[in-house]
Amino acid sequence: MAVICVDAGTTVIKAVGYDEEGAEVAVARRETRVSRPLPGHAEQDMDDVWDAVAHTVREVASQVDVPVGFVALTAQGDGAWLVGRDGRPTGPAILWNDARAGAVVDRWNRSGLAERAFRGNGSSAASGLPHAILTWLNEHDPDRITRSAALLTCGGWIFSRMTGELAADESDASAPFLDLRARSYSPELLRLFDLEWAERLLPELRDDEHRVAGLTAEAAGALGLPAGTPVVMAPYDIVSTAIGAGAVGAGQACSILGTTLCTETVVAEPELDGPAVGITIAVPGGYLRAFPTFAGTEVLHWACRMLGLAGPAELGELAAAAPPGACGLAFLPYFSPAGERAPFSDPLARGAFLGMSFEHGREHVARAVLEGLTLVVQDCLAASGAPARELRVCGGGSASDLWVRMIADVTGVPVLRSADSEVGARGAFLVGLAATGGASDIAAAADRHVRLRDAVRPEPGAYRTAYKDFLALRETTAGSWPLLAEMRARTGSGA
């Protein structure tokens, strides 16, 4: 029996085929386009995403020579993938990194409403979360709301195309409408955000016992698989990636070095009384305290363009020529037009180089960029409030030996790298095994199938005070963010 798992990321759709022993035997990838029609907007054509999924699954299915036991899927989270009564999109998907609702979030933060909501859902507010997007649409595009019958996420959209069923995994529903302890939609949260009218848009919740549905005949034709093939809705990508990296028990931590830098720690119970930062996600057997930033490896690609480098590998080589600390050049990597959402929420946050002089060269800039992103990982790890004994890393950035070494030295904990090329898909595979009876539970599946590449032990050295310095510089710089927002408004640029 083979298994095909889909990981529908923001810019790349991947399908992975596994054999009976859980080894990767085929991988297909297809890029997808993010449209930015207006400043701060981030959208995708929902049909294009489905076509990319169908293409990659069909390609992998053609390469496996045994029957496919099930298809499992994970995908980017948050955003608003709205469909009508016929299940068709009522417009483009509005993505997790969309910034149009920044003013809404700023209003909630300043009034204290966002913090009150955290006491129920364990999640800070961000412009790419469904409640902010729905509020913005109700104010600026109410016709879209009227024409819509269900609020899906990317994973829910793909699941609906495969099975004909409108549903949401508990992980997708956690931020912002879930009562975490009851694991059900919260009428109180809807009232708090003045969104009672949106209750009709919330799809049926699916827990661990209700993840599976059959592939429809229409979808089977598109995917090249038999009708009725079980389809497993796995948790959304940052959760499935943590599972795929082996972070399945309380106290285990994972950091995804990808489009978002997402550092996450497994906890037994939600902490709703602490600082209102990050998000808390209902996951199988517990909760995940997660800090998905708005800016991750896209910052590296920006730096490569500015420095005339071919890619992140060259950036790492250049950074290695500068000493730790980049000779006093510091970098705040808050480059998203949406500001930042983890481990703090501020739609006005912006990036900066600090301390630059004629004494600094390209190598110092490259080093400062990597160090700034590394300090964000430490910032998120500290914000989780749960001490980590190790940090498992994955994503494209984990290929950099220098970056992984920096993370170990700055965080002070051993860093372990996954041996899988597609860790999110691996997590979906593990969830699928548990959901279809191939494993007693996800922990047992992880114990059998998760493989690690190596471990890097920390040697703090020059980075002993780096995090304290980083926080001090950010606090000083944050005072300029409102003025910078006014300047952008006056010049007609930015969100």
N, C-alpha and C positions, 0 to 999 in steps of 0.2 A: 504494500500500500504506500502510495506517495501522498504528500501533503503540499498544498500551495498556500503561501501566506503573502498577503498584500500589505505593504507599508506605504500609504499615500501621504507623502510629505508635501510641503508647501511648493517646492520647486521641482521635485523629482518623485515620480511614482515608481515603486519597486515591487516586483513579484519574485518570490524565492520558492524553489521547489526543494523539498526534503525527502530523503529516502526513509525506509523503515527504521533505520538506526538514528535518524535525526541529523544526518549529514547533508550539507548543502550540495545539491546536484545540478541546479540551474538557477541563474539569476537573469532577470530582464529589467531594464530601466527605461523610463521615458520621461523627458523633461516636460514640465507644464509651465504655463506663462502666468505671471502675476501682472495684472493691469493696474496702472495708477492714473486713472483718467483726470483726477484733480489732486491738488496738493493734500497729502495726508491720507488719500484713499488707497486701499489695497484690495483688489477684487480678483476673482477667477470665474471663468465660464464653467458652470457646473457640468454641462454636457462634455466639454473638453476633458475635464477630470475623469469622468466616467469612461470616455473613449480611451484615455491613457491606461486606465485600470484594465479594461477589456483587452487592449493590445498586449500588455505585459503578461496577463494571465494566460492568454491564448498562446503566446510565445513559449512560456514555461511549460504549459500543458503539452505542447508539441514535442518537448524534449524529454518528457518522462515516459517510460515504457511500461508502467504498471498503472492500475486504476488509482484515481485520486480519492482518498478517503474523506477528506473535507477541505474546505477553503476557510482560512481564518483571515480577518482583516483588522488592521489598525490604521489610524490616520491622524493628520493634524487636528488639534482640538480648538475649542472656542469658536468665535465668529458667529455668523448667522447664514445658514444655508436654507433659505425659505422656499417652500414649495406650496403649490395650490392643491385644491381638492383632487385634482387628477394626478398628483404626484410629480408634476412638472415644475421646474424652477419658475419663480415669479420675477426673476432678475438674476444678476450675477451674485455669487457668494461674496459676502463681506468677511474679510479674513481676520484672524487673531491679531495681526499687526496693523490693522486699520486705525487711523488716528482721528477720524472725523468727529468722534464723540468725546474728544479731549476736554472740551469745555463742560460737558455733562459730568465727567469724572471729577474735574476740578471743583465743580459746584458741590458734588457729593462729599468730596474730601474736606472742603472748607466748612461745610455745615455740620460735619460730624456724622452724617448719614452713613457713609461708607464704613466707618468704624463700628457703628451700631449693627450693621448688617454682618460684619465679621463675627460677632458674637453668636450668630446662628449658622453661617455657612463657612466660617474659617478662611475666607478669601478676601483679599483686598480688591478694590475696584480697579478696572483697567478699560481703556477705550475699545479694546477688541473683544470684550466679554459680551454675551448676548443681551444683558439688561441695558448696557450703555448703547449698544447698536439699536435695539428696539426703541429706546427712548428717543434717540436721534431721528430714526425713521418716522416715528409718530409725529415729531415736530416738523420735519422737512420733506418727508415723502409718505404721507399717510395712505396714499393709494396702494403702495406696496404692501402695507399692513393689511388693508382691506382684501387684497387679492390672494393673500397667503392663508394657508390652512394649517401648516406645521412648521415649527422651527427645528431644523436639523443641524447637525454638525457634519463635517466632511465624512466621518465614518458612518453616521446615520444615513447620509445621502447614498453612499456606495451600497450599504446594506439594503436600503429600499430598492435600489436598482437591481440588486441580486435576488431579493426575496419577495418584493412587493409589500413589505411590512414597514410601517413608520415606527421607529423606536429610538431610544437613547440609552446607551450604557450608563451605569451609575457614575462612572468617571467623568463622562462628558457632561452630565447633569450637575455635578457637584458645585461648580462655579457658574452661576451665582445663586441658583434657585433651590438647592437641596438642603433640607434639614439633615445635617450630617449624622446625628445620632439616630434619628428615625429612619434615615435613608429613604426619604420620600420628599416630594415637592412641598415647599413651605408656603402656605397662604400668607403667613406673616411677612415673609420676605417680599412677596409680590406686592402686598399692601405698602410696605416700607418704601419701595421704589415707585409707587403709584403705577403699578403694572398689573393690576387685577385683570384688566382687559386682555392681557397676553396669556392668561391661563389656558385659553382654548388652543393656543399654538404649541403647548408643551406635549411632546410625544410620550408614549408609554415607556416607563422605565423598565430596563432589563437588568436583572441581577445575575449572580453566578449560575442559578438554576435555569435561566431562560435566555441563554446566549445563542441558541441554535435554531435555524430555520432552513427550509429547503430551497434550493436554487430553482427559480421559475424556468419554464420552457423558453421564454424569450431571452432571459439572461444566459441560459445554457447555450443557446445558439451563438451569442456574442462572445462567450468565454471559451467555447470549444470543449465543454464538459457535459456530462449527462444531467438531465433535469432531475431534481430531487437531491443532488449532491448537498450534504450538510454545509451550511455557511455559519461560521462562528463569529459573532461580534465581540472582538477583544476590546479591552480598554484602550483609550486613545494613546497617541504615540509616546508621550513622555512616560506614561505608566507602563506600557508594553516594553519600552526600552529598558526601564529599571528592572522589570521582570527578566528580560532577555539577558541583562548583564549579571543576573543572579542576586539582585537586591530584593529579597522577598521576605526577610524577617526583620523584626523591630531592631533598630539601631544600625541597619545596613544603609549605605548611602551610595548614590550614583550621580555622576555629572555628565550630561550630554554636551559635547563640544561641537555644536552644530549651528544651524541658522539661529536658534536660540541657545544661549548658555543656560541649561536647566540643571540646577543642583537640587537633589531631592533625597529625603530621608524617610525611611519606613518607620511609622510609629503605631503603637497598639491602639491609642485613643486620640481623638482630635483635641488639640489644645486651643480652646476658644477664648481664654481669658488673658492670653499674652498679647504682645504687640501685634497690631493689625497689619501684618505684612505677609506676602506670599499667598499661596493658595493651598487648600487642604482638599484632598481628593479621596473619595471612597473607593477602596480597592479591595480585591478578594482577601478576606481575613484581617483587614485593618485599614489603615489610612496612609496616605503619602503627603508629607509636607514638602511642597515643591515651590521652586523659585525660578520660573521661566522668564528670562530677560527678553526685552525687545530687540536687543542687538547682540549678536554672537559672531560667528565666523564671517558674516557679511562685513564686519569691521576689518578683518584681515584682507578681504578682497579689495575693499576701499583703499587700504594702505598699499597694497600691491599696485593698484592703478596710480596712486599718487607718487610712488617711488619708482615706477617704471619696471616692475618685476613681473615675471611670467606667472607666478602663483605663490601660494602660501609656503611651499617648500623653499623657494628662493628667499622668502621673507625670513624664515627660520635660519637659513644659512647666514643672512646678513645680520640678524639679531645676535647670533653667536659670536660675532666679532666685537660686540660691545660688552662691557662688564655688567654684572648684576647691579641693578639700580640705575642703569643707563646714564651714569654721570649726572644724577640729579634731575633728569628729565622725567616728569610724571605725566600720565595720560588717564583721562576719564573717558571711558568708551561709551558714553550715552548718545549714540549717533542716530537712533531712530527718530523720525518725525513725530512718533507717538510719545516721545519722552521715555520714561522707564516705569516698569511695573513690579520689578523684583530686584533686590529685596525691599524696595520702597516703591511707592506709587506717586509719580509726579509727571503729569503730561508735559510740563515745561522743561524737564531735565534735558540738558544738552552736553555734548562732549567738549573736551578741551585738552590741549597740551599746556603744561605748566612748567616754568623754569627754563624755557628754551633760550639759547644764546648762540653766538657765533661759534662757540666751542663744540656744538653738537653737530654730528653728521648723520647721514642716512642710516647708519648702523644703530645709532642711539634711538632714532625714531622707531625703527623696526623693533628694537628691544622694548622700548616703552609701551608700544602697542600690545605686545604679548604679555607684558607684566601687568598692564591695566586690566586686560581681560582675566588674567589669573587672579587678581585681587577681587574681581567681581565674584569668581567662584568661591573664594574664601569668605566674602561678605555674605553670600547666600548660605554657605555652610554654617556660619556663625548664627545667622538669623533663624535657622531651623530649631535652635534651642535643644537639640538632641546630639550629644557628643558622638562623633563617628569614630569607629576604630579602624576604618579603612574607607577608601573612596574608589569606587569602580568607575572608570571613564570609558566613553565610547563616542561615536560620531567621527566626522572627518578630521577634526582637530586632534584626535587621539593618535593619529599617525605621526605627529611631530614629537620626536624624542625630547627636544628642547622644551617644548611646552609642557609635556607630562612631567619632566624634571622640575620645572618651575612650580607646577601645581603641588607636587609633593613637598618641595622646600617651603613654599608659602603657607600651605595648610598645616604642615607638620604631621601628616598622616600618610601611611603607605598608599600608593596609587596603583591600582590593578587595571590592566587593559584586557578587554574582551578579545577573544580569538576569532569571533564571528565578524564577517564583513557587513552583515545587516542585522543589527542587534534588535531593532524594533520588530522585524519580522520573526526573529527567534522568540521574542516574548509572545507574539501572537500564536506561534506554534505551541508554546508551552501551555497557554490558556486553552487553545483548541484541544490539546491532549486531555486536559482535565475535564473540559466540557463534554467531550465525546466518549469518555470512559477509558482513554488510553493511559491515564495516570490517575492515582488516587486523589491528588490535589496538585496545585501549581508548585508548591515547595518540592514535592517529590519529583515532578517533571524537571524542575530546575536542577535539582541535585544530580539527575541523570544526564542532562543534556547541555548544561552551561559549561563552556570551556574558556579558560583564561589564558592570556598570552604571556604576561610577565607582571612583575611587581617592582615598583620603584620606591626605595626607602628614602625618607626625607633627610636632608642635610641643610637646615635652615640658613646657616652662615649669614650672608649679607641681608637676608630677608627677615631678620628677627623683628624689626620694627616697621616693616613695609606696610602692614595692614593698618597699624595705628596712624602712620603718616598719610595713608590713602584716605582714611576717614576724615582726618583734619583738613586735608586739601578739598575734599568734596564739600564739607560743611562751609568752608570759606567761599567756594565758588558758587554754591547753590543760591547765595544771595543775589547773584546776577541774573538768574534764570528768568524772573518776571520781566526785567528790563529787556533782555534779549528777545522775549516773546513780543513785547511792544515794538521793538525795532523791526522784527519780522513782519508784524502787522502793518507798520507804516510803509515798508518797502514792497509789500504785496507778495512776499515769498514765504514759503513754509506753510504748515498747517494752521 
